[in-house]
Amino acid sequence: MAASIYSTIEKAAADAGRNAAYNASRNVIDNAEFFPHGTSKANITGNIVDAINYNVINTSLELERQTGRQIYINDIPITNYTSATFTMADVNITQDDPFGFKVNIRGGIPIRIVQKEQVYEFRLPPTSAYVSIEGIEDPYIWINTKFRQSNVIYKYPYYATNGSYRDYRMNESVDSDSHLQNLWYCLNGTDNPSNITPRSYYFIDPYGLSFFDRLENRSTSADPEYTRMSTFILGDPLLEDHNGNQYISKVDRDYFRGIPGTAIRVRGSDMSDPLGALFCLSQTYKDLLGLAANNYT
């Protein structure tokens, strides 16, 4: 029975985390309103806590019904609970990478199971469940392109690192169609899980934005560098906002701020993206992504 309660908590944390992240993203997109700064993580955590409570209470009540035993959490009979066994103080969110987060539930919460004169007591161990945000729509792109362009978060698959050295592998070759690889694959989203192209991948970016930054429409991030990502804007959906100037860096946060960029030449011609628009990058991103050579043959 104790194992059933623990597994319920673990599964509820993972399922609730994914659902809460999806709902937060859709809430921004559907209402055209970003979360106030500093509130998105608390909103998602609160929804996770609600879902964990719902699952734990209902599972425990069903176990009582099946076994005739009494279950106590935090020394309170489960039958006395209506909505809350866990609180916001019991749950937190942490990130080790940009493409997901961990739901952590503190250990030490006492559980007691009683059947006649027999009493089983234990404390929940710390629980952690990873929640992927891949496949979730990015409200930062939706709204900042005035609903003209959407994107779905999928991780750029060609990136390599040993922890301190970054190799984005975006300039490995020029193919027979004069496409610079793997930059073209990243722009196109080639082989992404949705099989919809063009749909640019998201890449690890120490200058970029975390998922929570994106929910809050931030232009800079205070989150750790290893939690940040960026993607490329395809086409030129905000052409009128920069007076027809094509030379705007196509990294998302650069583009929305109107940061100038310069083109990359491939076999003597300026490179275009899969929608046929001129592809430019700021010098910061040319340096980061290993594209500062500018001219590829």
C-alpha positions in Angstrom: 0.0 0.0 0.0 2.8 2.4 0.8 4.4 1.6 -2.6 1.1 2.4 -4.3 0.9 5.8 -2.6 4.5 6.6 -3.5 4.1 5.5 -7.1 0.9 7.6 -7.4 2.8 10.7 -6.2 5.7 10.1 -8.6 3.5 9.6 -11.6 1.2 12.4 -10.7 4.2 14.8 -10.4 5.4 13.9 -14.0 1.9 14.0 -15.6 0.9 17.2 -13.7 4.1 18.9 -14.7 3.7 18.3 -18.4 0.0 19.2 -18.2 0.7 22.4 -16.3 3.5 23.5 -18.7 1.2 22.9 -21.7 -1.7 24.8 -20.1 0.6 27.7 -19.2 1.8 27.9 -22.8 -1.8 27.7 -24.2 -3.1 30.2 -21.7 -0.6 32.8 -23.0 -1.3 32.0 -26.6 -5.1 31.9 -26.3 -5.4 35.0 -24.1 -2.6 37.0 -25.9 -1.3 37.9 -22.5 2.0 36.9 -21.0 2.5 36.0 -17.3 3.7 38.9 -15.1 7.4 38.7 -14.5 8.4 36.2 -11.9 5.0 34.4 -11.7 5.0 31.6 -14.4 7.0 29.1 -12.3 4.7 29.6 -9.3 1.6 29.2 -11.5 2.9 25.9 -12.9 4.0 24.7 -9.4 0.5 25.5 -8.0 -1.2 23.5 -10.8 1.2 20.6 -10.1 0.4 20.7 -6.4 -3.4 20.7 -7.1 -3.0 17.7 -9.5 -0.9 15.7 -7.0 -3.4 16.3 -4.3 -6.3 15.2 -6.4 -4.5 11.9 -7.4 -3.2 11.1 -3.9 -6.5 11.7 -2.2 -8.5 9.6 -4.7 -5.9 6.8 -4.8 -5.8 6.7 -1.0 -9.6 6.7 -0.6 -9.8 3.8 -3.1 -7.1 1.9 -1.2 -9.1 2.4 2.0 -12.2 1.1 0.3 -10.4 -2.0 -1.1 -8.5 -3.0 2.1 -10.5 -1.6 5.0 -7.4 0.2 6.3 -7.2 3.8 7.4 -4.6 6.1 5.8 -3.2 9.2 7.5 -1.0 11.8 5.8 0.7 14.4 7.9 -1.2 12.7 10.8 -4.6 13.6 9.3 -7.0 10.9 8.2 -7.3 10.9 4.4 -11.1 11.0 4.8 -10.7 14.5 6.3 -9.0 15.9 3.3 -11.1 17.6 0.6 -8.4 19.1 -1.6 -5.0 19.5 -0.1 -2.5 17.0 1.4 0.5 18.7 -0.1 1.2 22.5 -0.2 3.4 24.8 -2.3 6.1 24.4 0.4 6.3 20.7 -0.4 7.0 21.1 -4.1 9.5 23.0 -6.2 10.8 23.2 -9.8 14.4 23.0 -10.9 16.1 22.9 -14.3 19.3 21.1 -15.5 18.7 21.8 -19.2 16.5 24.0 -21.3 14.2 21.3 -22.6 12.5 20.2 -19.4 12.3 20.6 -15.7 12.2 18.5 -12.5 9.3 18.5 -10.1 10.8 17.9 -6.7 8.7 16.8 -3.7 10.3 17.1 -0.3 10.9 14.0 1.7 9.9 13.4 5.3 6.1 13.7 5.0 4.7 11.1 7.5 2.2 8.5 6.3 0.5 6.1 8.7 -1.6 3.0 7.7 -3.8 1.5 10.4 -5.7 -1.8 10.4 -7.2 -2.8 13.7 -4.3 -3.1 16.1 -1.6 -3.0 13.4 0.1 0.3 12.5 2.5 0.9 9.7 4.4 4.2 9.7 6.9 5.6 7.2 8.0 8.9 5.8 8.0 9.6 2.1 11.5 9.8 0.5 12.3 12.8 -1.6 10.7 12.4 -5.0 11.8 13.9 -8.3 10.2 13.5 -11.7 11.6 14.9 -15.0 9.1 16.8 -17.3 9.9 17.3 -20.9 8.7 20.4 -22.6 9.5 19.2 -26.1 6.4 19.3 -28.3 4.9 22.3 -26.4 4.1 25.4 -28.4 6.2 28.5 -27.6 4.0 31.5 -26.7 7.0 33.8 -27.0 7.0 33.2 -30.8 3.3 33.2 -31.2 2.6 36.6 -29.7 5.8 38.4 -30.7 5.1 37.5 -34.4 1.5 38.8 -33.9 0.1 35.3 -34.4 1.7 35.2 -37.9 4.1 32.4 -37.1 4.1 29.6 -34.5 6.8 27.2 -33.4 7.0 24.1 -31.3 9.9 23.3 -29.0 12.1 20.5 -30.4 15.7 20.2 -29.5 18.4 20.7 -32.2 19.9 17.1 -32.5 23.4 17.8 -33.8 24.8 19.8 -30.9 27.8 18.3 -29.1 29.4 19.3 -25.9 31.8 17.9 -23.2 30.4 20.3 -20.6 32.8 23.2 -21.3 33.3 23.1 -25.0 30.3 23.8 -27.3 30.2 22.5 -30.9 27.0 23.4 -32.7 28.1 21.6 -35.9 26.3 24.1 -38.1 29.0 24.6 -40.7 30.1 21.0 -41.4 29.5 20.9 -45.1 27.8 22.5 -48.1 25.4 20.0 -49.8 24.5 19.7 -53.5 21.7 22.2 -53.1 24.1 24.8 -51.7 22.7 24.5 -48.2 25.1 24.9 -45.3 24.7 21.9 -43.0 23.7 21.5 -40.3 22.5 25.1 -40.2 19.9 24.3 -42.9 18.6 21.2 -41.0 18.2 23.4 -37.9 16.3 26.1 -39.8 14.1 23.5 -41.5 13.6 21.3 -38.5 14.5 18.3 -40.7 13.4 15.0 -39.1 11.7 16.7 -36.1 9.2 14.5 -34.3 6.1 16.3 -35.7 7.3 15.7 -39.3 6.2 19.2 -40.1 8.7 21.4 -41.9 9.9 24.1 -42.0 9.8 24.3 -38.2 13.1 25.5 -36.8 14.7 23.6 -33.9 15.6 25.1 -30.6 19.3 25.2 -29.6 21.1 25.5 -26.3 22.0 29.2 -26.0 23.8 30.8 -23.0 22.5 34.2 -24.2 18.9 32.9 -24.7 15.7 32.6 -22.7 14.4 29.8 -20.5 10.9 28.4 -20.9 9.7 30.4 -18.0 11.3 33.6 -19.5 9.3 32.9 -22.7 6.1 32.6 -20.7 6.8 36.1 -19.3 8.0 37.8 -22.5 11.4 38.6 -21.1 14.1 40.0 -23.4 17.0 38.9 -21.0 17.2 36.1 -18.5 18.2 35.8 -14.9 18.0 32.0 -15.0 21.2 29.9 -15.2 22.9 29.8 -18.6 22.3 26.1 -18.9 18.5 26.5 -18.8 18.4 28.9 -21.8 17.6 28.3 -25.4 16.9 30.1 -28.7 15.4 29.4 -32.1 15.5 31.0 -35.5 12.7 33.1 -37.0 11.7 31.9 -40.5 10.7 34.4 -43.2 10.2 38.0 -42.1 6.9 38.1 -40.2 7.5 41.6 -38.7 8.9 43.2 -41.8 6.9 46.4 -41.2 8.3 46.8 -37.7 11.8 47.3 -39.0 10.8 49.4 -42.1 11.5 46.7 -44.6 15.1 46.2 -43.5 16.0 42.6 -44.2 19.3 42.8 -42.3 17.9 41.8 -38.9 19.4 38.9 -36.9 17.0 35.9 -37.1 17.7 34.6 -33.6 14.3 35.0 -32.0 15.2 37.4 -29.2 17.5 39.4 -31.5 14.7 39.6 -34.1 12.0 40.9 -31.8 14.4 43.6 -30.5 15.5 44.6 -34.1 19.2 43.7 -33.6 21.0 44.1 -36.9 22.6 41.2 -38.6 24.6 40.3 -41.7 24.1 37.6 -44.2 26.2 34.4 -44.6 27.4 33.6 -48.1 27.3 30.1 -49.4 28.9 29.4 -52.8 28.9 33.1 -53.7 25.3 33.9 -52.8 23.7 35.2 -49.6 22.0 32.4 -47.7 18.2 32.3 -47.5 16.1 30.3 -45.1 13.6 27.5 -46.1 10.9 30.2 -46.7 13.2 32.1 -49.1 13.9 35.1 -46.8 17.4 36.4 -46.4 19.1 34.8 -43.4 21.1 37.1 -41.1 22.8 36.8 -37.8 24.3 39.3 -35.4 28.1 39.0 -34.8 27.4 37.6 -31.3 25.6 34.6 -32.8 27.9 34.1 -35.7 30.7 33.8 -33.1 28.7 31.5 -30.8 27.4 29.2 -33.5 30.8 28.9 -35.3 29.5 30.8 -38.4 31.9 33.8 -38.3 33.7 32.7 -41.5 30.7 34.2 -43.4 31.7 32.6 -46.7 31.4 28.9 -47.4 32.2 26.9 -50.5 
